[in-house]
Each structure stands twice: as structure tokens, then as C-alpha cells.
Amino acid sequence: MPLVPIKKGSLVETAIESLRQAIEQGQWPIGARLPVEAELSAALGVSRNTVREAVRVLVHVGMLETRQGDGTYVRATRDAGETLRRIARAQLGDQLEVRIMLETEASRLAARRRTESDLQAMTHALDARARAGQDVATRIQHDRSFHRALVAASHNPALAELYDYFAQGVSHTIESTETDPDLPEPSQEDHELLLAAIRRQDEDKAETLAKALLKPSLDTVKGGRV
């Protein structure tokens, strides 16, 4: 697929997207050397400065690698950040499934590894959630804080990093289950029971409760009733 000249607008962003698509679609496989800056500039119809900035961004996200005095090479055919942004734009049911997977494993690990500091952070967030009452915006804020503290208590940096990347989708599911009258809302008691299982280091119970927390909403969405 040849590069398509860019129309006026956000030139750098469009150049980034054009190069990203070309790489993803296999125009240059992993290890291939990109054409020189002048050729890319001519193919895209933009200045060399625009091309240079677009390449710099794709180097930063790990798709390209610049070798001093040798050129720019394809390092990966997927932009991890863009992949995660696509996940965040996925349908609610898909987001709920991923959230359940992440939080279920996080809950099991948290039950095994939690510290007193972790318990205090989760308790503080959950108490604040309860005090929010019918103030939905505040309740969502503290609900989000509780789940972040739970994931942090897993003491798995990779899991925490993935959860942070997926935060937009997580926030969307929290807001949906809290504000959509057709979706079952996880109760304060449901959250308290999960925290209690983590507190007593019951891994199996924590995993079961974490999964049960959102399963009614997922069943409703997948059943086509929302």
C-alpha cells in the first residue's frame, strides 16, 4: 500500500497515522529500513520537519528505531499505546470482560501480598465511597480510588501499569454501572465483602467476589438488554 499524500490539517498527527498504518499493514516489515527523510516527505506531501517529528514520535512509542548514521528501522508492527487506546474505545461488554479479568487476578494477588498500608488505602477509599451517598460523581471518584488501591496491593508493577493504561475503559465501566438504571450496580456491601476477603488473605474468596462484582452487569450487556 503506497503512502497517501496528506491533506492540510494536523500534519504531524496525520503523518504519524499514515506511517503507523503503513507499518501495521506490512509495507515495511520488522527490521526493514525506512526510505530516507526526503523520500518520505515527497510521498506524504509534507515538509521534512513534519516527517522528522512523526518519526520521532514512532520511535518514542517503540515502533521505529533510529540508528545513528545508518537510518531508521522498523522495530515493531504495533503501537502498544494505540492498541490500548483502541481497547478503551471498545464496546462496554468487552471493557467489562477485560476489567473483570484484570481485577480478578489483582484481587487474588492482593489477598496474598497486601500490606497494612494497602489495607488502609482501600479502607479509606471505600469509607469515602460510602459517605458519598447519592452524590454519584463523588461516589464514582472514590470507587475508582478503591479499585486502583486494590490493583496496587497486588504488588505486580506490570499488572498495575496495564490497569493504568486501561484506566479510561475502567472509568467508563464504573460510570456506566453507577449511572445506567438498566445495569446492576455493585453495592457498597459487595465492595466491603471483597475488602474483607483481602484483609483475611482468602485468595479464593477474593477472586470469586471480584468476579461476582461485575458479572451481573456483564450478563445484562451480553444478554442484549442494554
Phi and psi restraints in degrees (value plus and minus 20) as a CYANA .aco file:
   2 PRO   PHI     -90.2   -50.2
   2 PRO   PSI     133.0   173.0
   3 LEU   PHI     -85.7   -45.7
   3 LEU   PSI     122.4   162.4
   4 VAL   PHI    -122.4   -82.4
   4 VAL   PSI     109.2   149.2
   5 PRO   PHI     -74.2   -34.2
   5 PRO   PSI     121.0   161.0
   6 ILE   PHI    -107.2   -67.2
   6 ILE   PSI     117.4   157.4
   7 LYS   PHI    -103.2   -63.2
   7 LYS   PSI     147.1   187.1
   8 LYS   PHI     -82.1   -42.1
   8 LYS   PSI     131.2   171.2
   9 GLY   PHI     126.1   166.1
   9 GLY   PSI    -161.0  -121.0
  10 SER   PHI    -100.1   -60.1
  10 SER   PSI      68.3   108.3
  11 LEU   PHI     -83.3   -43.3
  11 LEU   PSI     -65.3   -25.3
  12 VAL   PHI     -84.2   -44.2
  12 VAL   PSI     -67.2   -27.2
  13 GLU   PHI     -79.9   -39.9
  13 GLU   PSI     -61.9   -21.9
  14 THR   PHI     -88.2   -48.2
  14 THR   PSI     -57.7   -17.7
  15 ALA   PHI     -84.4   -44.4
  15 ALA   PSI     -61.3   -21.3
  16 ILE   PHI     -78.6   -38.6
  16 ILE   PSI     -67.7   -27.7
  17 GLU   PHI     -86.1   -46.1
  17 GLU   PSI     -58.4   -18.4
  18 SER   PHI     -83.9   -43.9
  18 SER   PSI     -65.2   -25.2
  19 LEU   PHI     -87.5   -47.5
  19 LEU   PSI     -61.0   -21.0
  20 ARG   PHI     -80.2   -40.2
  20 ARG   PSI     -65.8   -25.8
  21 GLN   PHI     -83.9   -43.9
  21 GLN   PSI     -61.0   -21.0
  22 ALA   PHI     -81.9   -41.9
  22 ALA   PSI     -60.3   -20.3
  23 ILE   PHI     -88.8   -48.8
  23 ILE   PSI     -65.6   -25.6
  24 GLU   PHI     -82.2   -42.2
  24 GLU   PSI     -53.9   -13.9
  25 GLN   PHI    -108.0   -68.0
  25 GLN   PSI     -14.9    25.1
  26 GLY   PHI      68.7   108.7
  26 GLY   PSI      -7.1    32.9
  27 GLN   PHI     -81.1   -41.1
  27 GLN   PSI     -55.9   -15.9
  28 TRP   PHI    -148.2  -108.2
  28 TRP   PSI      91.7   131.7
  29 PRO   PHI     -91.8   -51.8
  29 PRO   PSI     150.9   190.9
  30 ILE   PHI     -78.3   -38.3
  30 ILE   PSI     112.1   152.1
  31 GLY   PHI      73.1   113.1
  31 GLY   PSI     -30.8     9.2
  32 ALA   PHI     -96.9   -56.9
  32 ALA   PSI     129.2   169.2
  33 ARG   PHI    -111.8   -71.8
  33 ARG   PSI     110.1   150.1
  34 LEU   PHI     -91.5   -51.5
  34 LEU   PSI     134.7   174.7
  35 PRO   PHI     -78.2   -38.2
  35 PRO   PSI     138.7   178.7
  36 VAL   PHI     -86.0   -46.0
  36 VAL   PSI     142.7   182.7
  37 GLU   PHI     -73.7   -33.7
  37 GLU   PSI     -61.9   -21.9
  38 ALA   PHI     -83.5   -43.5
  38 ALA   PSI     -59.1   -19.1
  39 GLU   PHI     -88.2   -48.2
  39 GLU   PSI     -62.5   -22.5
  40 LEU   PHI     -83.9   -43.9
  40 LEU   PSI     -60.4   -20.4
  41 SER   PHI     -80.2   -40.2
  41 SER   PSI     -63.5   -23.5
  42 ALA   PHI     -88.8   -48.8
  42 ALA   PSI     -61.0   -21.0
  43 ALA   PHI     -85.8   -45.8
  43 ALA   PSI     -57.8   -17.8
  44 LEU   PHI    -108.6   -68.6
  44 LEU   PSI     -37.9     2.1
  45 GLY   PHI      55.2    95.2
  45 GLY   PSI      11.5    51.5
  46 VAL   PHI    -150.4  -110.4
  46 VAL   PSI     152.3   192.3
  47 SER   PHI     -92.2   -52.2
  47 SER   PSI     142.0   182.0
  48 ARG   PHI     -85.9   -45.9
  48 ARG   PSI     -51.7   -11.7
  49 ASN   PHI     -82.5   -42.5
  49 ASN   PSI     -59.8   -19.8
  50 THR   PHI     -84.5   -44.5
  50 THR   PSI     -64.4   -24.4
  51 VAL   PHI     -81.2   -41.2
  51 VAL   PSI     -63.7   -23.7
  52 ARG   PHI     -80.7   -40.7
  52 ARG   PSI     -62.1   -22.1
  53 GLU   PHI     -88.7   -48.7
  53 GLU   PSI     -60.2   -20.2
  54 ALA   PHI     -83.1   -43.1
  54 ALA   PSI     -62.9   -22.9
  55 VAL   PHI     -83.2   -43.2
  55 VAL   PSI     -60.8   -20.8
  56 ARG   PHI     -79.7   -39.7
  56 ARG   PSI     -61.3   -21.3
  57 VAL   PHI     -84.2   -44.2
  57 VAL   PSI     -64.4   -24.4
  58 LEU   PHI     -90.5   -50.5
  58 LEU   PSI     -45.7    -5.7
  59 VAL   PHI     -88.0   -48.0
  59 VAL   PSI     -63.0   -23.0
  60 HIS   PHI     -81.3   -41.3
  60 HIS   PSI     -59.0   -19.0
  61 VAL   PHI    -105.2   -65.2
  61 VAL   PSI     -22.1    17.9
  62 GLY   PHI      75.3   115.3
  62 GLY   PSI     -15.6    24.4
  63 MET   PHI    -100.9   -60.9
  63 MET   PSI     -52.2   -12.2
  64 LEU   PHI    -141.1  -101.1
  64 LEU   PSI     139.9   179.9
  65 GLU   PHI    -156.7  -116.7
  65 GLU   PSI     105.8   145.8
  66 THR   PHI    -116.5   -76.5
  66 THR   PSI     104.9   144.9
  67 ARG   PHI    -127.7   -87.7
  67 ARG   PSI      98.6   138.6
  68 GLN   PHI     -72.9   -32.9
  68 GLN   PSI     102.9   142.9
  69 GLY   PHI      55.5    95.5
  69 GLY   PSI     -15.5    24.5
  70 ASP   PHI    -143.3  -103.3
  70 ASP   PSI     -53.0   -13.0
  71 GLY   PHI     110.8   150.8
  71 GLY   PSI    -189.0  -149.0
  72 THR   PHI    -135.1   -95.1
  72 THR   PSI     111.2   151.2
  73 TYR   PHI    -141.7  -101.7
  73 TYR   PSI     132.2   172.2
  74 VAL   PHI     -97.1   -57.1
  74 VAL   PSI     105.4   145.4
  75 ARG   PHI    -124.0   -84.0
  75 ARG   PSI     -52.3   -12.3
  76 ALA   PHI    -172.0  -132.0
  76 ALA   PSI     131.2   171.2
  77 THR   PHI    -116.9   -76.9
  77 THR   PSI     -16.4    23.6
  78 ARG   PHI    -152.5  -112.5
  78 ARG   PSI     118.1   158.1
  79 ASP   PHI    -110.6   -70.6
  79 ASP   PSI      89.8   129.8
  80 ALA   PHI     -77.4   -37.4
  80 ALA   PSI     -60.0   -20.0
  81 GLY   PHI     -84.5   -44.5
  81 GLY   PSI     -62.8   -22.8
  82 GLU   PHI     -86.6   -46.6
  82 GLU   PSI     -57.5   -17.5
  83 THR   PHI     -79.5   -39.5
  83 THR   PSI     -63.9   -23.9
  84 LEU   PHI     -89.8   -49.8
  84 LEU   PSI     -52.8   -12.8
  85 ARG   PHI     -87.2   -47.2
  85 ARG   PSI     -54.4   -14.4
  86 ARG   PHI     -86.9   -46.9
  86 ARG   PSI     -57.9   -17.9
  87 ILE   PHI     -79.9   -39.9
  87 ILE   PSI     -63.7   -23.7
  88 ALA   PHI     -82.8   -42.8
  88 ALA   PSI     -44.2    -4.2
  89 ARG   PHI    -112.7   -72.7
  89 ARG   PSI     -15.6    24.4
  90 ALA   PHI     -88.9   -48.9
  90 ALA   PSI     149.7   189.7
  91 GLN   PHI     -84.6   -44.6
  91 GLN   PSI     134.6   174.6
  92 LEU   PHI     -75.2   -35.2
  92 LEU   PSI     -63.0   -23.0
  93 GLY   PHI     -80.9   -40.9
  93 GLY   PSI     -61.2   -21.2
  94 ASP   PHI     -85.2   -45.2
  94 ASP   PSI     -60.9   -20.9
  95 GLN   PHI     -83.1   -43.1
  95 GLN   PSI     -62.1   -22.1
  96 LEU   PHI     -82.4   -42.4
  96 LEU   PSI     -61.6   -21.6
  97 GLU   PHI     -80.7   -40.7
  97 GLU   PSI     -65.2   -25.2
  98 VAL   PHI     -87.2   -47.2
  98 VAL   PSI     -61.6   -21.6
  99 ARG   PHI     -81.2   -41.2
  99 ARG   PSI     -62.1   -22.1
 100 ILE   PHI     -81.4   -41.4
 100 ILE   PSI     -63.5   -23.5
 101 MET   PHI     -81.0   -41.0
 101 MET   PSI     -66.9   -26.9
 102 LEU   PHI     -84.9   -44.9
 102 LEU   PSI     -66.8   -26.8
 103 GLU   PHI     -95.8   -55.8
 103 GLU   PSI     -47.4    -7.4
 104 THR   PHI     -85.7   -45.7
 104 THR   PSI     -67.4   -27.4
 105 GLU   PHI     -88.2   -48.2
 105 GLU   PSI     -58.7   -18.7
 106 ALA   PHI     -81.4   -41.4
 106 ALA   PSI     -58.6   -18.6
 107 SER   PHI     -87.0   -47.0
 107 SER   PSI     -61.6   -21.6
 108 ARG   PHI     -81.8   -41.8
 108 ARG   PSI     -66.1   -26.1
 109 LEU   PHI     -87.4   -47.4
 109 LEU   PSI     -57.8   -17.8
 110 ALA   PHI     -83.4   -43.4
 110 ALA   PSI     -58.7   -18.7
 111 ALA   PHI     -83.2   -43.2
 111 ALA   PSI     -51.8   -11.8
 112 ARG   PHI    -102.1   -62.1
 112 ARG   PSI     -54.6   -14.6
 113 ARG   PHI    -136.1   -96.1
 113 ARG   PSI     -25.9    14.1
 114 ARG   PHI     -77.7   -37.7
 114 ARG   PSI     127.0   167.0
 115 THR   PHI    -129.2   -89.2
 115 THR   PSI     152.8   192.8
 116 GLU   PHI     -82.0   -42.0
 116 GLU   PSI     -56.6   -16.6
 117 SER   PHI     -83.6   -43.6
 117 SER   PSI     -60.2   -20.2
 118 ASP   PHI     -81.8   -41.8
 118 ASP   PSI     -66.0   -26.0
 119 LEU   PHI     -81.3   -41.3
 119 LEU   PSI     -60.0   -20.0
 120 GLN   PHI     -83.6   -43.6
 120 GLN   PSI     -61.8   -21.8
 121 ALA   PHI     -84.3   -44.3
 121 ALA   PSI     -63.8   -23.8
 122 MET   PHI     -87.2   -47.2
 122 MET   PSI     -61.2   -21.2
 123 THR   PHI     -84.4   -44.4
 123 THR   PSI     -63.8   -23.8
 124 HIS   PHI     -79.4   -39.4
 124 HIS   PSI     -65.7   -25.7
 125 ALA   PHI     -85.0   -45.0
 125 ALA   PSI     -60.9   -20.9
 126 LEU   PHI     -91.2   -51.2
 126 LEU   PSI     -58.4   -18.4
 127 ASP   PHI     -82.7   -42.7
 127 ASP   PSI     -60.5   -20.5
 128 ALA   PHI     -86.2   -46.2
 128 ALA   PSI     -56.4   -16.4
 129 ARG   PHI     -81.3   -41.3
 129 ARG   PSI     -62.3   -22.3
 130 ALA   PHI     -85.6   -45.6
 130 ALA   PSI     -60.8   -20.8
 131 ARG   PHI     -88.2   -48.2
 131 ARG   PSI     -43.0    -3.0
 132 ALA   PHI     -84.7   -44.7
 132 ALA   PSI     -46.8    -6.8
 133 GLY   PHI      37.3    77.3
 133 GLY   PSI    -142.6  -102.6
 134 GLN   PHI    -110.0   -70.0
 134 GLN   PSI     -16.2    23.8
 135 ASP   PHI     -98.2   -58.2
 135 ASP   PSI      71.8   111.8
 136 VAL   PHI     -81.1   -41.1
 136 VAL   PSI     -63.8   -23.8
 137 ALA   PHI     -81.1   -41.1
 137 ALA   PSI     -62.9   -22.9
 138 THR   PHI     -89.7   -49.7
 138 THR   PSI     -58.8   -18.8
 139 ARG   PHI     -83.4   -43.4
 139 ARG   PSI     -60.5   -20.5
 140 ILE   PHI     -82.4   -42.4
 140 ILE   PSI     -62.8   -22.8
 141 GLN   PHI     -79.1   -39.1
 141 GLN   PSI     -65.0   -25.0
 142 HIS   PHI     -97.7   -57.7
 142 HIS   PSI     -48.7    -8.7
 143 ASP   PHI     -83.0   -43.0
 143 ASP   PSI     -63.4   -23.4
 144 ARG   PHI     -82.2   -42.2
 144 ARG   PSI     -60.4   -20.4
 145 SER   PHI     -84.3   -44.3
 145 SER   PSI     -58.2   -18.2
 146 PHE   PHI     -82.8   -42.8
 146 PHE   PSI     -67.4   -27.4
 147 HIS   PHI     -88.6   -48.6
 147 HIS   PSI     -53.9   -13.9
 148 ARG   PHI     -85.9   -45.9
 148 ARG   PSI     -61.1   -21.1
 149 ALA   PHI     -85.9   -45.9
 149 ALA   PSI     -55.3   -15.3
 150 LEU   PHI     -84.3   -44.3
 150 LEU   PSI     -66.3   -26.3
 151 VAL   PHI     -84.8   -44.8
 151 VAL   PSI     -59.6   -19.6
 152 ALA   PHI     -81.2   -41.2
 152 ALA   PSI     -53.5   -13.5
 153 ALA   PHI     -90.0   -50.0
 153 ALA   PSI     -31.9     8.1
 154 SER   PHI     -91.3   -51.3
 154 SER   PSI     -41.3    -1.3
 155 HIS   PHI      33.8    73.8
 155 HIS   PSI      18.6    58.6
 156 ASN   PHI    -139.0   -99.0
 156 ASN   PSI      80.1   120.1
 157 PRO   PHI     -77.5   -37.5
 157 PRO   PSI     -55.7   -15.7
 158 ALA   PHI     -87.1   -47.1
 158 ALA   PSI     -62.3   -22.3
 159 LEU   PHI     -85.2   -45.2
 159 LEU   PSI     -62.3   -22.3
 160 ALA   PHI     -84.1   -44.1
 160 ALA   PSI     -59.3   -19.3
 161 GLU   PHI     -85.4   -45.4
 161 GLU   PSI     -63.7   -23.7
 162 LEU   PHI     -83.2   -43.2
 162 LEU   PSI     -61.6   -21.6
 163 TYR   PHI     -83.0   -43.0
 163 TYR   PSI     -60.5   -20.5
 164 ASP   PHI     -84.1   -44.1
 164 ASP   PSI     -61.1   -21.1
 165 TYR   PHI     -80.5   -40.5
 165 TYR   PSI     -56.4   -16.4
 166 PHE   PHI    -109.1   -69.1
 166 PHE   PSI     -10.7    29.3
 167 ALA   PHI     -77.3   -37.3
 167 ALA   PSI     -56.4   -16.4
 168 GLN   PHI     -83.4   -43.4
 168 GLN   PSI     -64.6   -24.6
 169 GLY   PHI     -85.3   -45.3
 169 GLY   PSI     -59.1   -19.1
 170 VAL   PHI     -81.9   -41.9
 170 VAL   PSI     -66.0   -26.0
 171 SER   PHI     -79.7   -39.7
 171 SER   PSI     -59.8   -19.8
 172 HIS   PHI     -80.9   -40.9
 172 HIS   PSI     -63.3   -23.3
 173 THR   PHI     -88.8   -48.8
 173 THR   PSI     -57.3   -17.3
 174 ILE   PHI     -82.9   -42.9
 174 ILE   PSI     -67.8   -27.8
 175 GLU   PHI     -82.2   -42.2
 175 GLU   PSI     -60.1   -20.1
 176 SER   PHI     -85.0   -45.0
 176 SER   PSI     -66.6   -26.6
 177 THR   PHI     -91.4   -51.4
 177 THR   PSI     -42.9    -2.9
 178 GLU   PHI    -107.5   -67.5
 178 GLU   PSI     -47.0    -7.0
 179 THR   PHI    -132.8   -92.8
 179 THR   PSI     -41.3    -1.3
 180 ASP   PHI    -104.8   -64.8
 180 ASP   PSI      95.5   135.5
 181 PRO   PHI     -84.5   -44.5
 181 PRO   PSI     -38.2     1.8
 182 ASP   PHI    -105.6   -65.6
 182 ASP   PSI     -30.7     9.3
 183 LEU   PHI    -121.9   -81.9
 183 LEU   PSI     111.7   151.7
 184 PRO   PHI     -80.9   -40.9
 184 PRO   PSI     112.3   152.3
 185 GLU   PHI    -117.6   -77.6
 185 GLU   PSI     103.8   143.8
 186 PRO   PHI     -78.1   -38.1
 186 PRO   PSI     107.6   147.6
 187 SER   PHI    -101.0   -61.0
 187 SER   PSI     147.6   187.6
 188 GLN   PHI     -80.3   -40.3
 188 GLN   PSI     -59.7   -19.7
 189 GLU   PHI     -82.5   -42.5
 189 GLU   PSI     -60.2   -20.2
 190 ASP   PHI     -77.5   -37.5
 190 ASP   PSI     -63.3   -23.3
 191 HIS   PHI     -87.7   -47.7
 191 HIS   PSI     -60.5   -20.5
 192 GLU   PHI     -83.6   -43.6
 192 GLU   PSI     -59.4   -19.4
 193 LEU   PHI     -85.0   -45.0
 193 LEU   PSI     -59.6   -19.6
 194 LEU   PHI     -83.6   -43.6
 194 LEU   PSI     -64.4   -24.4
 195 LEU   PHI     -82.4   -42.4
 195 LEU   PSI     -59.0   -19.0
 196 ALA   PHI     -83.0   -43.0
 196 ALA   PSI     -59.9   -19.9
 197 ALA   PHI     -85.3   -45.3
 197 ALA   PSI     -59.7   -19.7
 198 ILE   PHI     -86.5   -46.5
 198 ILE   PSI     -59.5   -19.5
 199 ARG   PHI     -81.4   -41.4
 199 ARG   PSI     -61.2   -21.2
 200 ARG   PHI    -111.1   -71.1
 200 ARG   PSI     -11.7    28.3
 201 GLN   PHI      39.8    79.8
 201 GLN   PSI      21.2    61.2
 202 ASP   PHI    -115.0   -75.0
 202 ASP   PSI      72.5   112.5
 203 GLU   PHI     -82.3   -42.3
 203 GLU   PSI     -65.1   -25.1
 204 ASP   PHI     -83.4   -43.4
 204 ASP   PSI     -63.1   -23.1
 205 LYS   PHI     -87.7   -47.7
 205 LYS   PSI     -60.4   -20.4
 206 ALA   PHI     -81.7   -41.7
 206 ALA   PSI     -62.7   -22.7
 207 GLU   PHI     -82.8   -42.8
 207 GLU   PSI     -65.1   -25.1
 208 THR   PHI     -82.8   -42.8
 208 THR   PSI     -64.1   -24.1
 209 LEU   PHI     -89.2   -49.2
 209 LEU   PSI     -57.7   -17.7
 210 ALA   PHI     -82.9   -42.9
 210 ALA   PSI     -61.7   -21.7
 211 LYS   PHI     -87.4   -47.4
 211 LYS   PSI     -59.6   -19.6
 212 ALA   PHI     -90.2   -50.2
 212 ALA   PSI     -42.4    -2.4
 213 LEU   PHI     -78.5   -38.5
 213 LEU   PSI     -61.9   -21.9
 214 LEU   PHI    -131.9   -91.9
 214 LEU   PSI     -24.8    15.2
 215 LYS   PHI     -79.5   -39.5
 215 LYS   PSI     -60.7   -20.7
 216 PRO   PHI     -78.9   -38.9
 216 PRO   PSI     -59.7   -19.7
 217 SER   PHI     -86.3   -46.3
 217 SER   PSI     -61.6   -21.6
 218 LEU   PHI     -83.7   -43.7
 218 LEU   PSI     -63.7   -23.7
 219 ASP   PHI     -81.1   -41.1
 219 ASP   PSI     -58.2   -18.2
 220 THR   PHI     -85.7   -45.7
 220 THR   PSI     -65.5   -25.5
 221 VAL   PHI     -85.3   -45.3
 221 VAL   PSI     -68.0   -28.0
 222 LYS   PHI     -88.6   -48.6
 222 LYS   PSI     -43.8    -3.8
 223 GLY   PHI     -98.2   -58.2
 223 GLY   PSI     -24.5    15.5
 224 GLY   PHI      60.4   100.4
 224 GLY   PSI      -4.2    35.8
 225 ARG   PHI    -111.7   -71.7
 225 ARG   PSI     -21.5    18.5
